[in-house]
Amino acid sequence: MKYVSEFRDPAMAQALAQAIAEAAQADRHYRFMEFCGGHTHALARYGVLDLLPPQVQMIHGPGCPVCVLPIGRIDMAIALAQRPGLILASYGDTLRVPASKGLSLMKARALGADVRVVYAVDDALQLARQHPEREVVFFAIGFETTTPATAVAIQIAQREGLRNFSVLCNHVLTPAAMHAILDQPEPVALDGLVGPAHVSTIIGSQPYEVFAERHHLPVVVAGFEPLDVMQAILMLIRQVNEGRAQVENQFTRAVRREGNLKAMRLVNEVFTVREAFDWRGLGAIPHSALALREAFASLDAERRFELTPLSVPDHPKCECGPILRGHKRPQDCVLFGNVCTPDQPVGACMVSSEGACAAHYQYGRHKMPHQQAVAKVSA
């Protein structure tokens, strides 16, 4: 398949691995953070981490929209779903995120709440059309990638006069999270950033230029395939070696510097930036999330149902927060791989298909080194 198979070529991967090994200087360390759950999974799934020399370290950032959603927002959705006559619709991963009192949206559904899994916001619109006698709330979640689709749905609902449809908005902004990571009280020592793929198809590469200028950090926007990520790592190493700090675009087949102007105009028409928004592990980040504009207030579930944001602490032993901040790895959590598994997740990082803990567990990185060797031989 074009743009897939050629970016998984084993011979090319070996050549890139050799180039990375030759470029990485033996007397220095390179610490790069990826801000995309897709990159985290590509690193683990395709064995890219095993191909990197020991002085090159990849650090996971807050690039998973399900992972960064705080418990209080899930609690808010559960409270809505438990209202008589209301249908709450959202994406599958969101339903499994642990909330307060041992609940999740999935468990709330088992207790009688009408919670539906949808594959697109259009499905939620259709539910509202099919059930005019019931309130339908779409639990919107995601970075800039999924925001335009939600904006279109809101405009359609207003145009059609769907009075029983509303959106509980949890759309968050990637650059704000990157600022929070770099400006946190205990900053992570980084030498470069791997810029997200899908997000960048919307916002472009220009928003990352401030990180190169202010923090003197090279940024390379990368595609999702293993060769994309490996090439981006090589580009970052070369920038570090040369003392450069620029934004480079490896994902040229999909990303432009100015981004998708039509999509960004659409988002701006429907949404405004919140003063602050709570993120799991990062706390309240200013100007980091979106809310519906006044013109669409009737479609805002927070206003319609007079919802109050809740602040709820994470499980005391869950290290999802430090993992999202880049301070710890999944293997550093005492719950990882034993108490906390994809079947019985304790934290959001194990739930999401883009979560760092899920990636490391799914691709065998929860095992001891000798177990990994046996698994590779058996394969």
The 8 nearest C-alpha neighbors of each residue, nearest first, counted from 0:
[[1, 3, 4, 2, 5, 6, 7, 8],
 [0, 2, 3, 4, 5, 6, 7, 252],
 [3, 1, 5, 4, 0, 6, 224, 252],
 [2, 4, 6, 1, 0, 5, 7, 224],
 [5, 3, 7, 6, 0, 2, 1, 8],
 [4, 6, 7, 8, 3, 2, 1, 0],
 [5, 7, 226, 3, 4, 8, 224, 2],
 [8, 6, 4, 5, 225, 226, 9, 3],
 [7, 9, 11, 5, 10, 6, 12, 4],
 [10, 8, 12, 11, 7, 13, 14, 6],
 [11, 9, 13, 12, 8, 14, 15, 7],
 [10, 12, 14, 8, 13, 9, 15, 226],
 [11, 13, 9, 15, 10, 14, 16, 226],
 [14, 12, 16, 10, 11, 15, 17, 9],
 [13, 15, 11, 17, 12, 16, 18, 10],
 [16, 14, 18, 12, 17, 13, 19, 11],
 [15, 17, 13, 19, 14, 18, 50, 12],
 [16, 18, 20, 14, 15, 19, 13, 21],
 [17, 19, 15, 21, 16, 20, 22, 14],
 [20, 18, 22, 16, 233, 17, 21, 23],
 [21, 19, 17, 23, 18, 22, 52, 16],
 [20, 22, 18, 19, 23, 17, 24, 16],
 [21, 23, 19, 20, 18, 24, 236, 237],
 [24, 22, 20, 21, 19, 25, 236, 54],
 [23, 25, 26, 27, 22, 21, 28, 240],
 [24, 26, 27, 23, 54, 28, 20, 53],
 [27, 25, 24, 28, 54, 23, 29, 53],
 [26, 28, 25, 24, 54, 29, 23, 55],
 [27, 29, 54, 55, 30, 26, 56, 25],
 [28, 30, 55, 190, 54, 56, 31, 27],
 [31, 29, 56, 189, 190, 57, 55, 28],
 [30, 32, 191, 57, 192, 190, 189, 58],
 [33, 31, 58, 192, 59, 57, 193, 60],
 [32, 34, 193, 59, 35, 60, 192, 58],
 [35, 33, 62, 60, 195, 61, 194, 193],
 [34, 36, 62, 195, 38, 37, 33, 39],
 [37, 35, 353, 39, 62, 63, 38, 354],
 [36, 38, 40, 35, 39, 353, 223, 41],
 [39, 37, 41, 35, 36, 40, 223, 42],
 [40, 38, 36, 42, 37, 41, 355, 43],
 [39, 41, 43, 37, 358, 38, 42, 44],
 [40, 42, 38, 44, 43, 39, 45, 225],
 [43, 41, 47, 39, 40, 48, 44, 45],
 [44, 42, 40, 46, 41, 45, 362, 358],
 [43, 45, 41, 40, 46, 362, 42, 358],
 [46, 44, 47, 43, 41, 42, 225, 40],
 [45, 47, 49, 48, 43, 44, 42, 50],
 [46, 48, 42, 50, 49, 45, 43, 51],
 [49, 47, 46, 50, 51, 42, 43, 57],
 [48, 50, 46, 47, 51, 52, 43, 42],
 [51, 49, 47, 48, 16, 52, 46, 13],
 [50, 52, 48, 49, 55, 53, 47, 16],
 [51, 53, 54, 55, 20, 50, 23, 19],
 [54, 52, 55, 51, 56, 28, 25, 49],
 [53, 55, 28, 52, 29, 56, 27, 25],
 [56, 54, 29, 53, 52, 28, 30, 51],
 [55, 57, 30, 29, 31, 54, 58, 53],
 [56, 58, 31, 32, 30, 59, 55, 33],
 [59, 57, 32, 325, 31, 33, 56, 60],
 [58, 60, 33, 32, 325, 57, 323, 39],
 [59, 61, 34, 323, 325, 62, 33, 324],
 [62, 60, 323, 63, 34, 67, 324, 59],
 [61, 63, 35, 34, 36, 60, 64, 33],
 [62, 64, 36, 66, 65, 353, 61, 354],
 [65, 63, 141, 67, 66, 142, 62, 68],
 [66, 64, 68, 63, 67, 351, 93, 347],
 [67, 65, 347, 348, 63, 64, 68, 354],
 [66, 68, 279, 278, 64, 65, 69, 63],
 [67, 69, 65, 66, 279, 278, 64, 70],
 [70, 68, 279, 71, 278, 72, 67, 277],
 [69, 71, 73, 98, 72, 311, 74, 68],
 [70, 72, 309, 74, 310, 311, 69, 73],
 [71, 73, 75, 74, 70, 69, 76, 68],
 [74, 72, 76, 70, 75, 71, 98, 77],
 [75, 73, 71, 77, 72, 76, 98, 78],
 [74, 76, 72, 78, 73, 77, 71, 79],
 [75, 77, 79, 73, 74, 78, 80, 72],
 [78, 76, 80, 74, 79, 75, 104, 73],
 [79, 77, 75, 81, 76, 80, 74, 82],
 [78, 80, 76, 77, 81, 82, 75, 87],
 [79, 81, 77, 87, 82, 112, 78, 76],
 [80, 82, 112, 78, 79, 77, 83, 107],
 [81, 83, 80, 79, 85, 84, 78, 112],
 [84, 82, 85, 81, 80, 112, 86, 113],
 [83, 85, 133, 82, 134, 86, 113, 132],
 [84, 86, 134, 83, 82, 133, 135, 80],
 [87, 85, 135, 113, 114, 134, 136, 80],
 [88, 86, 114, 136, 80, 135, 137, 115],
 [89, 87, 115, 137, 114, 116, 138, 123],
 [90, 88, 138, 116, 117, 137, 91, 115],
 [89, 91, 117, 116, 93, 92, 118, 94],
 [90, 92, 93, 116, 94, 89, 117, 95],
 [93, 91, 351, 94, 95, 90, 350, 96],
 [92, 94, 91, 95, 96, 90, 65, 89],
 [93, 95, 104, 105, 92, 91, 96, 103],
 [94, 96, 93, 92, 105, 103, 97, 350],
 [95, 97, 347, 93, 94, 103, 350, 98],
 [98, 96, 103, 102, 95, 345, 346, 101],
 [97, 99, 70, 103, 102, 74, 73, 101],
 [100, 98, 101, 102, 74, 70, 97, 311],
 [99, 101, 102, 98, 103, 97, 74, 70],
 [100, 102, 99, 98, 97, 103, 106, 345],
 [103, 101, 98, 100, 106, 99, 97, 107],
 [104, 102, 97, 106, 98, 105, 96, 95],
 [103, 105, 94, 107, 106, 77, 108, 95],
 [106, 104, 94, 108, 103, 107, 95, 109],
 [105, 107, 109, 103, 108, 104, 102, 110],
 [108, 106, 104, 110, 105, 109, 112, 103],
 [107, 109, 112, 105, 111, 106, 110, 114],
 [110, 108, 106, 107, 111, 105, 112, 104],
 [111, 109, 107, 108, 112, 106, 105, 81],
 [110, 112, 108, 109, 113, 107, 81, 114],
 [113, 111, 108, 81, 80, 107, 114, 110],
 [112, 114, 86, 108, 80, 87, 111, 115],
 [115, 113, 87, 108, 88, 112, 86, 80],
 [114, 116, 88, 87, 117, 113, 89, 86],
 [117, 115, 89, 91, 90, 88, 118, 114],
 [118, 116, 90, 119, 89, 122, 88, 115],
 [117, 119, 90, 116, 122, 120, 91, 89],
 [120, 118, 121, 122, 117, 123, 90, 148],
 [119, 121, 123, 122, 149, 124, 152, 148],
 [122, 120, 124, 119, 123, 125, 152, 118],
 [123, 121, 125, 120, 124, 119, 117, 126],
 [124, 122, 126, 120, 125, 121, 88, 137],
 [125, 123, 121, 127, 126, 122, 128, 120],
 [124, 126, 128, 122, 123, 127, 129, 121],
 [125, 127, 123, 129, 124, 128, 130, 122],
 [128, 126, 124, 130, 125, 129, 135, 164],
 [127, 129, 125, 126, 130, 131, 124, 161],
 [128, 130, 126, 127, 125, 131, 124, 132],
 [129, 131, 127, 132, 133, 128, 126, 134],
 [132, 130, 133, 128, 127, 129, 163, 134],
 [131, 133, 130, 134, 163, 84, 127, 129],
 [134, 132, 84, 131, 130, 85, 135, 163],
 [135, 133, 163, 85, 86, 164, 136, 84],
 [136, 134, 86, 164, 127, 87, 163, 85],
 [137, 135, 87, 165, 166, 164, 88, 86],
 [136, 138, 166, 88, 139, 89, 87, 167],
 [139, 137, 167, 89, 88, 166, 136, 168],
 [140, 138, 168, 169, 137, 167, 166, 170],
 [141, 139, 169, 170, 138, 168, 64, 142],
 [142, 140, 170, 64, 145, 171, 143, 146],
 [141, 143, 171, 144, 172, 170, 145, 64],
 [142, 144, 146, 198, 145, 172, 141, 201],
 [143, 145, 198, 142, 146, 197, 201, 141],
 [144, 146, 141, 143, 148, 147, 142, 149],
 [145, 147, 143, 149, 148, 144, 150, 170],
 [148, 146, 150, 149, 266, 145, 262, 151],
 [149, 147, 151, 150, 146, 145, 152, 120],
 [148, 150, 152, 146, 147, 151, 153, 120],
 [149, 151, 147, 153, 148, 152, 269, 266],
 [150, 152, 148, 154, 149, 153, 155, 147],
 [151, 153, 155, 149, 154, 150, 156, 148],
 [154, 152, 156, 150, 155, 151, 157, 149],
 [153, 155, 151, 157, 152, 156, 158, 150],
 [154, 156, 158, 152, 153, 157, 159, 151],
 [157, 155, 153, 161, 159, 158, 154, 160],
 [156, 158, 160, 154, 155, 159, 153, 161],
 [157, 159, 155, 156, 160, 154, 161, 153],
 [160, 158, 156, 157, 161, 155, 154, 162],
 [159, 161, 157, 158, 162, 156, 155, 163],
 [162, 160, 156, 163, 159, 164, 157, 127],
 [161, 163, 164, 160, 298, 156, 165, 297],
 [162, 164, 134, 161, 135, 127, 131, 133],
 [165, 163, 135, 162, 161, 127, 136, 134],
 [164, 166, 298, 136, 300, 299, 137, 135],
 [167, 165, 137, 300, 299, 136, 168, 138],
 [168, 166, 138, 300, 139, 137, 301, 299],
 [167, 169, 139, 166, 170, 290, 138, 140],
 [170, 168, 140, 139, 171, 167, 141, 288],
 [169, 171, 141, 140, 289, 142, 288, 168],
 [170, 172, 288, 142, 287, 169, 289, 141],
 [173, 171, 287, 288, 142, 175, 174, 143],
 [172, 174, 176, 175, 177, 142, 171, 143],
 [175, 173, 177, 176, 172, 178, 206, 207],
 [174, 176, 178, 287, 177, 173, 172, 179],
 [177, 175, 179, 173, 178, 174, 180, 172],
 [176, 178, 174, 180, 179, 175, 181, 173],
 [177, 179, 175, 181, 176, 180, 182, 174],
 [180, 178, 176, 182, 177, 181, 183, 175],
 [181, 179, 177, 183, 178, 182, 324, 176],
 [180, 182, 178, 179, 183, 186, 177, 187],
 [181, 183, 179, 180, 178, 186, 184, 185],
 [182, 184, 186, 185, 180, 179, 181, 187],
 [185, 183, 186, 182, 181, 180, 179, 187],
 [186, 184, 183, 187, 182, 326, 181, 180],
 [187, 185, 183, 184, 181, 188, 182, 180],
 [186, 188, 189, 325, 185, 326, 181, 180],
 [189, 187, 186, 190, 30, 181, 31, 185],
 [190, 188, 30, 191, 31, 187, 32, 29],
 [189, 191, 30, 31, 29, 216, 188, 239],
 [192, 190, 217, 31, 216, 189, 218, 235],
 [191, 193, 218, 32, 31, 194, 33, 217],
 [194, 192, 33, 219, 220, 218, 32, 34],
 [193, 195, 220, 219, 192, 221, 34, 218],
 [196, 194, 35, 34, 198, 220, 199, 197],
 [195, 197, 222, 199, 198, 221, 220, 223],
 [198, 196, 200, 199, 144, 195, 201, 222],
 [199, 197, 144, 200, 143, 201, 196, 195],
 [198, 200, 203, 202, 201, 196, 197, 195],
 [199, 201, 254, 197, 198, 203, 258, 253],
 [200, 202, 259, 258, 199, 198, 203, 144],
 [203, 201, 258, 199, 200, 259, 198, 204],
 [258, 204, 202, 199, 256, 257, 255, 200],
 [203, 205, 256, 206, 207, 199, 255, 202],
 [204, 206, 256, 207, 208, 203, 257, 202],
 [207, 205, 208, 204, 209, 174, 203, 202],
 [208, 206, 209, 205, 210, 204, 246, 211],
 [207, 209, 211, 210, 205, 206, 246, 212],
 [208, 210, 212, 207, 211, 213, 206, 214],
 [211, 209, 213, 214, 208, 212, 207, 216],
 [210, 212, 216, 215, 244, 208, 209, 217],
 [211, 213, 209, 215, 210, 214, 208, 244],
 [212, 214, 210, 209, 215, 211, 216, 208],
 [215, 213, 210, 216, 211, 212, 209, 181],
 [216, 214, 211, 244, 212, 213, 217, 210],
 [217, 215, 211, 244, 191, 214, 210, 190],
 [216, 218, 244, 191, 245, 211, 246, 192],
 [217, 219, 246, 192, 191, 193, 245, 194],
 [218, 220, 247, 193, 194, 248, 246, 231],
 [221, 219, 194, 248, 249, 193, 195, 250],
 [222, 220, 250, 249, 196, 227, 231, 228],
 [221, 223, 250, 227, 196, 224, 228, 249],
 [224, 222, 38, 37, 227, 196, 225, 221],
 [223, 225, 227, 226, 6, 222, 228, 41],
 [226, 224, 228, 227, 41, 7, 229, 45],
 [225, 227, 229, 6, 228, 224, 230, 12],
 [228, 226, 222, 224, 230, 225, 229, 221],
 [227, 229, 231, 225, 226, 230, 221, 232],
 [230, 228, 226, 232, 231, 227, 225, 233],
 [229, 231, 233, 227, 232, 228, 226, 234],
 [230, 232, 234, 228, 229, 233, 221, 219],
 [233, 231, 235, 229, 234, 230, 236, 228],
 [232, 234, 230, 236, 231, 19, 235, 237],
 [233, 235, 231, 237, 232, 236, 230, 238],
 [234, 236, 232, 238, 233, 237, 231, 239],
 [237, 235, 233, 239, 238, 234, 240, 232],
 [236, 238, 240, 234, 235, 239, 241, 233],
 [239, 237, 243, 235, 241, 236, 240, 242],
 [240, 238, 242, 236, 241, 237, 243, 235],
 [241, 239, 237, 238, 242, 236, 243, 24],
 [240, 242, 238, 239, 243, 237, 236, 244],
 [241, 243, 239, 240, 238, 244, 237, 215],
 [244, 242, 238, 241, 239, 245, 217, 240],
 [245, 243, 217, 216, 211, 215, 238, 242],
 [246, 244, 217, 211, 243, 247, 218, 208],
 [245, 247, 218, 219, 208, 217, 211, 248],
 [248, 246, 219, 245, 218, 220, 249, 217],
 [247, 249, 220, 250, 219, 251, 246, 221],
 [248, 250, 221, 251, 220, 231, 247, 219],
 [251, 249, 221, 222, 248, 252, 254, 253],
 [252, 250, 254, 253, 249, 248, 255, 221],
 [251, 253, 250, 254, 249, 255, 222, 2],
 [254, 252, 251, 250, 200, 255, 222, 196],
 [255, 253, 200, 251, 250, 203, 199, 252],
 [256, 254, 258, 203, 257, 204, 251, 253],
 [255, 257, 204, 203, 205, 258, 254, 202],
 [256, 258, 203, 255, 205, 259, 204, 202],
 [203, 259, 257, 202, 255, 201, 256, 200],
 [260, 258, 201, 262, 261, 263, 202, 200],
 [259, 261, 263, 262, 258, 264, 257, 201],
 [260, 262, 264, 263, 259, 265, 266, 258],
 [261, 263, 265, 259, 264, 260, 147, 266],
 [262, 264, 260, 266, 265, 261, 267, 259],
 [265, 263, 267, 261, 262, 266, 260, 268],
 [264, 266, 262, 268, 263, 267, 261, 147],
 [267, 265, 263, 269, 268, 264, 147, 270],
 [268, 266, 264, 270, 265, 269, 263, 271],
 [267, 269, 265, 266, 270, 264, 292, 271],
 [268, 270, 266, 267, 292, 150, 291, 265],
 [271, 269, 291, 292, 267, 290, 266, 289],
 [270, 272, 290, 289, 292, 291, 273, 267],
 [273, 271, 289, 286, 288, 290, 274, 270],
 [274, 272, 275, 289, 286, 288, 290, 271],
 [273, 275, 286, 285, 272, 276, 287, 288],
 [276, 274, 285, 286, 273, 284, 283, 287],
 [275, 277, 283, 284, 288, 287, 278, 285],
 [278, 276, 283, 282, 284, 69, 279, 275],
 [279, 277, 282, 281, 67, 69, 68, 283],
 [278, 280, 69, 67, 281, 68, 320, 282],
 [320, 281, 279, 282, 278, 321, 323, 324],
 [280, 282, 278, 279, 283, 324, 320, 284],
 [283, 281, 278, 277, 280, 284, 279, 276],
 [282, 284, 277, 276, 275, 278, 285, 281],
 [283, 285, 275, 276, 287, 282, 277, 286],
 [286, 284, 275, 287, 274, 283, 276, 273],
 [287, 285, 274, 275, 273, 272, 288, 284],
 [286, 288, 175, 172, 285, 284, 171, 276],
 [289, 287, 171, 172, 273, 170, 272, 286],
 [288, 290, 272, 273, 271, 170, 270, 171],
 [289, 291, 270, 271, 273, 272, 168, 292],
 [292, 290, 270, 269, 295, 271, 299, 296],
 [293, 291, 270, 294, 295, 271, 269, 296],
 [292, 294, 296, 295, 291, 297, 269, 270],
 [293, 295, 292, 296, 269, 291, 297, 298],
 [294, 296, 293, 297, 292, 298, 291, 299],
 [297, 295, 293, 299, 298, 294, 292, 291],
 [296, 298, 295, 299, 303, 165, 302, 300],
 [299, 297, 165, 296, 295, 166, 300, 164],
 [298, 300, 296, 166, 165, 301, 302, 297],
 [301, 299, 303, 167, 165, 166, 302, 304],
 [300, 302, 306, 299, 305, 304, 303, 167],
 [303, 301, 305, 300, 299, 304, 306, 296],
 [302, 304, 300, 305, 301, 299, 297, 298],
 [303, 305, 306, 302, 301, 300, 79, 299],
 [306, 304, 302, 301, 303, 307, 300, 299],
 [305, 307, 301, 304, 308, 302, 75, 300],
 [306, 308, 309, 305, 301, 75, 304, 302],
 [309, 307, 306, 71, 310, 72, 75, 301],
 [310, 308, 71, 311, 307, 72, 75, 74],
 [309, 311, 71, 312, 308, 70, 69, 277],
 [310, 312, 71, 70, 309, 313, 69, 99],
 [313, 311, 314, 310, 70, 315, 71, 69],
 [312, 314, 315, 311, 317, 70, 346, 279],
 [313, 315, 317, 316, 312, 345, 346, 318],
 [316, 314, 317, 313, 312, 318, 319, 345],
 [317, 315, 314, 318, 334, 333, 332, 313],
 [316, 318, 314, 319, 315, 346, 332, 334],
 [319, 317, 320, 321, 332, 322, 316, 327],
 [318, 320, 322, 317, 321, 348, 323, 346],
 [280, 319, 321, 323, 322, 318, 279, 324],
 [320, 322, 324, 326, 323, 318, 327, 319],
 [323, 321, 327, 319, 325, 324, 320, 328],
 [322, 324, 61, 60, 320, 321, 325, 319],
 [325, 323, 321, 322, 326, 60, 180, 320],
 [324, 326, 322, 323, 60, 327, 59, 58],
 [327, 325, 321, 324, 322, 187, 328, 323],
 [326, 328, 322, 321, 325, 331, 329, 318],
 [327, 329, 331, 330, 322, 326, 332, 325],
 [328, 330, 356, 331, 332, 335, 322, 327],
 [329, 331, 328, 332, 335, 365, 333, 356],
 [330, 332, 328, 329, 327, 333, 335, 318],
 [333, 331, 335, 334, 330, 318, 329, 317],
 [334, 332, 335, 331, 316, 330, 317, 337],
 [333, 335, 338, 339, 332, 337, 336, 317],
 [336, 334, 339, 332, 333, 337, 330, 329],
 [337, 335, 340, 339, 365, 338, 334, 360],
 [336, 338, 339, 335, 334, 340, 333, 365],
 [337, 339, 334, 336, 340, 335, 343, 345],
 [338, 340, 344, 335, 334, 345, 337, 336],
 [339, 341, 344, 343, 342, 336, 338, 337],
 [342, 340, 344, 343, 349, 350, 357, 339],
 [341, 343, 340, 344, 339, 350, 349, 95],
 [342, 344, 340, 341, 339, 345, 338, 350],
 [345, 343, 339, 340, 341, 346, 349, 350],
 [344, 346, 339, 97, 343, 317, 347, 349],
 [347, 345, 348, 344, 349, 319, 317, 97],
 [346, 348, 66, 350, 349, 96, 351, 65],
 [349, 347, 354, 66, 356, 346, 350, 355],
 [350, 348, 357, 356, 347, 344, 341, 346],
 [351, 349, 347, 348, 341, 344, 96, 95],
 [350, 352, 354, 353, 92, 349, 65, 348],
 [351, 353, 354, 357, 350, 92, 358, 349],
 [354, 352, 36, 351, 63, 37, 355, 40],
 [355, 353, 348, 351, 357, 356, 352, 63],
 [354, 356, 358, 357, 348, 359, 39, 353],
 [357, 355, 349, 329, 359, 348, 358, 354],
 [356, 358, 349, 360, 354, 355, 359, 361],
 [359, 357, 355, 361, 40, 356, 360, 362],
 [358, 360, 364, 356, 362, 357, 361, 365],
 [361, 359, 357, 365, 363, 358, 362, 364],
 [362, 360, 358, 363, 359, 357, 364, 44],
 [361, 363, 360, 359, 44, 364, 358, 43],
 [364, 362, 360, 365, 361, 366, 359, 371],
 [363, 365, 359, 366, 360, 362, 371, 361],
 [364, 366, 360, 363, 336, 359, 330, 367],
 [367, 365, 364, 370, 363, 371, 368, 369],
 [366, 368, 370, 369, 371, 365, 364, 372],
 [369, 367, 371, 370, 372, 366, 364, 373],
 [368, 370, 372, 371, 367, 373, 366, 374],
 [371, 369, 373, 367, 372, 368, 366, 374],
 [372, 370, 374, 368, 369, 373, 366, 375],
 [371, 373, 369, 375, 370, 374, 376, 368],
 [374, 372, 370, 376, 371, 375, 377, 369],
 [373, 375, 371, 377, 372, 376, 378, 370],
 [376, 374, 378, 372, 377, 373, 371, 370],
 [375, 377, 373, 378, 374, 372, 371, 370],
 [378, 376, 374, 375, 373, 372, 371, 370],
 [377, 375, 376, 374, 373, 372, 371, 363]]
